[in-house]
Amino acid sequence: MPTVDAADVLTPAGWAGPTRVHMADGVITALAPLAMTDATRRIVPGFVDLQVNGIADIDVANADGGEWARLDGLLLAQGVTTWCPTLVTMPLDRYARPLARIAAAMERPAASRPTIAGVHLEGPFLGRSPGAHPPAWIVPVDLEWLAALPSHVAMVTLAGEQPDAGAATALLVEAGRLVSLGHTQCSAEEFDACVAAGARLTTHLFNGMSGVHHRSPGVAVFALTNPAVSASLIADGVHVHPRVLRLAAQALGTARTVLVTDAVAWQAGTVGGIGMEFRDGAPRLPDGTLAGSAVTMDAAVREMVAAGVALGDAVVAASTNPARLLGLHDRGTVEVGRRADLVALDEELGVEAVWIAGDAAIGG
C-alpha cells in the first residue's frame, strides 16, 4: 500500500501538520499523524482547471494524436489532475470536429494522466463584452443546438443579456452542465435571474464584463455580492491587479473563489480561430486586447499568496471549489475515501510531485 509523508497536509479541517497519507485502490485510506518527519513538502489536493484553451504551442481546438499526451505532461507539471479543455467562440457548425477530437482524447487509458472532466464552451452565446471573441461569431442563444450538445460538454459560459439566457441556463443545468456567466454587461435583474435558473459561476471576474462603480455597479459587483454564485479569477499578474485579487478573495470568501488559468497556445499564436501574440506579459490581439493567459496553475496559486491570500485558501480555489462546481465529489480534498489525486508543493510552492489516483505521475 503506497504512502506519502509530508510536513503538512491540507485537509477540509485545515492544515494537519506532519502526516503520512495512505492510499489503496486509487483512494486515500488513512491520514496518520506523525510525531516528526524529514519531509519538507506540503500535500494538497490535485488542482482542477475549468478553463484551458491550450498550452505552449498546443491549441485544444486542433489537438490530435500525440499532442494530447504532451498536454497531459504540461498539465501535470503544474499540478493539474483534472481539467476542462475549452473551446472559444466559433461558428456553430465548426464545433463538431473539435468536440469529437476531445471525446476521443477522453477515451484514452486513464492511468497516470489528468482526467478530462468535459468540455467548457466559452461562447458563442456571449454579450456586449466580447473581449477577444470575434463579435461576428457571437450569436443569439440557440436552444435546440444546446439541447443537442454531446454529453461530454460539462460547462458553458454565456451572457446574461442574451434574450433566452434564463431558458438556456435552465436547460443546461437540467442536463447536468455547469453554467457560468461571462463576457457580459447584463443588468442585475438579468444576472440574478440566471443564477436563480441555476448558473453557479462567473467567468474570469473583472475581465469581459461590466465592472465596479459605486453608483453604477456592473456584473463584477453582482457576482461578488450574490452568495449563490462563485467567480473565477485569472491570477497571472496581468488580468487582475494583486490588490484586487485580494479584495475579490475577501469578498467571495473561501468557498466562492475559483482559480482558472484561461491558458492559450500562445507559442502557436492562436486560440481556436483567433490570432494573437504574446506581448506585455500576456497573449493579446493586435489592438492589445487580452486573449487568454500563459500562466500555470501552480504559478496562479503563488500569485494569490503573494497578493496576501492564505495558502490554504488559494489551494481550495484551485482544487476543492472547481471540483465541487463540476459535481466531482470524489476528489478535490485530502480526506479518507476521496480519490488520491495529490500534489506535493515544495518550500517555494513549486510542484515537487503529483499522484493520479494514488499512482505517482511526477516525482513520488
N, C-alpha and C positions, 0 to 999 in steps of 0.2 A: 504494500500500500504506500503510494508516494506521500511524502511530507515536505513541507516548506517551512523553514524557520525565518522569523522576521523580528526586527527590533520593535516594530509597531504594526498593527493591523487595524484598518478602518472597518468597523462593524456598524450595523444600524444604531447601536448604542453609543458609538463614538470610538475613539482610539483605545485599543485594548492593551497596549504595551507589548512586551516580549511574548510571542505566541508561536506555537507550532500548528500549522494548518495541515490536517489530514484529509486526503482525497481518495475516493474509490469509485469506480464505475462512472467517472465524469462529474461527480458531485462532491461537495465538501461534507465530510462525515464527522469532523470534530475540530474544535478550536481549543487547543490545550495551552493554558498559561505556562510560561517558562520562568524559572527563577532568574535566569540570565542567559544571554546568547552572545555569540561573537558576531552575529549578523548585524548589519547597519541599515539594511534596506527596510522600506515600508511596503506592505502588501495592501493593495486597493483593488476594487472591482475592475474588471476589464472595461475599457471605455466603449461607449456606444455613440456613433456619429450618425446623425439623422440626415446629413447633407454633404455628400461627396460627389461633386461633378466630375472630378478627375484628380490625378496626382502626377506631378512632374510632367511627363510627356504623354500620359495616357488619359484620354477622354472616355468616360464610361459610355457615352453615346455611340462611340465607334469601337470600343474594346472588343477584342476577339481572340480566340486561341490562347496562346501563352501569355498574353497581356494580363489576363485575369490572375495568373499566378504571380506576376510582378506586382499587381495591385495588392494581392494578399501580403506579400513581403513588406511593401511600403506601409501598409496599414499596421501590421504587427510591430514594426519598428517604432511606431508612435503610440503603441499600447491599445490600439483599437481592436476589439474582439467581435464586435457586431456593428454592421453599418447598412446604410441605405444609399445605393447608387442613385444619383439624382439627375433627372433629365429636365433641362430648361425648356423654355418656350420654343415651339416649332409648329409648323402647320400640322393639323390633326392627322393627316394621312401619313405623316413621317414617323409617328411614334411606334408603329407596329414592329419595325425592324429592330430598333434598339431594345424594345421590350422583350422580343424573342431572344436576342443575344443574352440579355441579363437572365432570363429564365433558364437558358442553357447553362450559364455560369453557376446558377443556384443548384443545379443538378450534380455538380462535381462532388467527388468524395469529400466529406466534411472534416476529416481528420486534420487537426493542426492548422486550420485556416480560419480566418474570421468568418462568422456567419453573415450571409446577406439576408437581412430581415425582410427585405422587399424594396420595391422601387419608390422613390419620392418624386412625384411630378410637381415641379415648381413652375406652374403655368399649364396651359396657355390662358387660363381664365383669370387674368390679373386685372389691375385697375390703373388709377391715374398716377402711380409712381412706378413706372416700368423699370427704372434703373437701366441695367444693360440689356434687358429683354427687348427685342425689336417690336415697337408698337404695331407694326403692320401684321405681326403674327399673333397679337393678343386679340382674342375673340370672345363673344358672349358665351356664357355657360351653355353647354350642350348636354342636357340631362340624359339623353339616350346614349351618347358617347360615354359619359361617366358610368352609366348603368352597365355598359358592356365591357368595362375595363377588366383585364385578366386578374386573377386572384392574387398575383404576386405584387400588385401595386398596394403598398402599405400606407402611403401618405400622400396627400395632395395639398399644395399651397394655392389658395385662391383669394380673390379680393372681395371685401365685404360690400363694395358698391356695385358689384355685379347684380343685375336685376333678379336673378334666380339664385343668389348666393345662399340664402337660407335653405331653399329646397335642395340645392346641391350638397350642402353640409349634411342635412338630414339623410339624404340618400347614401352618401359616402359613409357616414357613421353607422347606419343600419347595416352596411356591408362589412363593417369591422375595420374601416380605414381611419387613420388619424387625419384630421383636418386642421390645417394651420392657416392663419390669416396673414397675408403678406402682399407687398407691392401694392399698397392700398392707401387711399385717402378717405376711407369711409367715415360716416358720421358715427357718433356714439351709439345712436339707436341701431344703426346697421351692424356695428361691431357686436353690441350686446345681443342682438337677435341671432347672429351666427353662433355666438357662444352658447346661447340658450338652445340652439339646434344641435349642439354637440362639438363645436370647434374647441380644441383644448390647447392650442399653441399659437404663438405669433412668430412669424419667420423673421430672423435676424433683426431684432429690435433696434430701432432708430434708423435703420437702413432700408430704403424702399418704402417709406411710409411718411405720413404727416407726423410731426414731432411734438415737442414740448413748448408750450407757451402759456403763460399764466392767465391770459384772458381768452385764448382760443386753443384749447388743448386738442391734440391730434391723436392718432392711433397709438403712438408710443405711450401716451398717458392712459388711454383706455386699457391697454394691456397691463400696465403697471398697477392699475387700481381695480381691476376686475379679478377677484380671488379665484375664479373658476378657470382661469386661463394662465398657462405658463408662457415664457418667452425665451427664445434662443438668442444667443449673443455670439458674435464673431470676435474673439479676443486675440487679434493679431497686431495690436498696437496702431492700426490704421483706421479700421472701420468705426471703432468706438474709443474715445479717449479714456485712459485709465481711471480718471476720476469719475467718469460716467459709468464705467464698468462697476466700480464700487458702489455708486449710487443705485444702479439697477439691481445689483445683488442685495443691497439693503432693502430696497422697496419690494422686490419679489419674494425675498426670504429664501431659505434653503430649499424648500420643496418646489418652487416655481421657476428656478433659474436653470437654464439648459445651455450647454456649450455645443456649438457646431463649428466645423471648420469652414464650410462652404468652399472647400478646396477645388481648384480647377487645374486643368492641364496647362499650366502657364508656360511651360517649356515648349509646348506644341503651338502655343499662340491661338488656341481655340477652346471654346466651351460650347458643345453642341454645334450649331451652325453659326456661332457668333465669334468673330475675330477679336483678338485682344493682344496686349503686350504687357510685360512686367515693367512697371515704372513707379518710382517714388514709393517703394515698399509694398506694392500690391499689383495684381493684374488689373488693367484698365482698358477701356475703349480709347480710340484715338483722341476723343474730346476730354479725356480724364475721368470719365465715369467709372466707378469701381465695378469690376466684373469678377466677383469671387475673391478668393484669397489663396495664398501659398502657405498658410500656417498649418502646422501639425497639431494633433490634439494634445500631446504632451506639452508642446510649447504654449498652447492656449491655457492649459492649467497653470503653467508657470507665470504667464501674463496676468492671470487673475490674482495669483498670490502676490505678485509684485505690485498689483493695484490695491492691495490691502484686504483681499478676501481670504478668509481662513482656508488652509489647505483642504481640510475635510469637506468644506462647503464647495470648493472648486471641483473636487473629485466627484462629489454627489451630482453636480451639474453635468459632468462629463460621462456619468455612468448610470447611477440609480434613476435619475429623473427621466432621461430619454428612454431607458428600458421600460419604465412604468408606462410612459405615454404610448409606446408601441404595443403594450399588453404583454410584454415578455416578463412574466412574473417568475420565471425560473432562473433569472440572472439579475445582475445589477447591484447585488450586495454580497458581502462576505459573511455568510452565515450557514449553519448546518442545513443541508437539504438543497441548497442552491447550486446551480451549475458552477463548476470550478473554472470559470473564466477569470483569471487573475493577472495583475500586473505588479511587478516589483519596481519600485522607484528608488533610485539611489539618493545620496545625500543632497545632490543638486537638483533633484526631481526629474532626472532623466530616466528613460526606460532601461532597466537592467535585465529584466526577464519577463516573459509572457507565457501563460498557460492557457490552453484552449481545452475546456472540458477535462482538466487535470493533466493533459499532455503538454510537456514543455515544447513550446513553439520557438521561443528565443531564450537563450540562457538556460537557467534551471537552478 
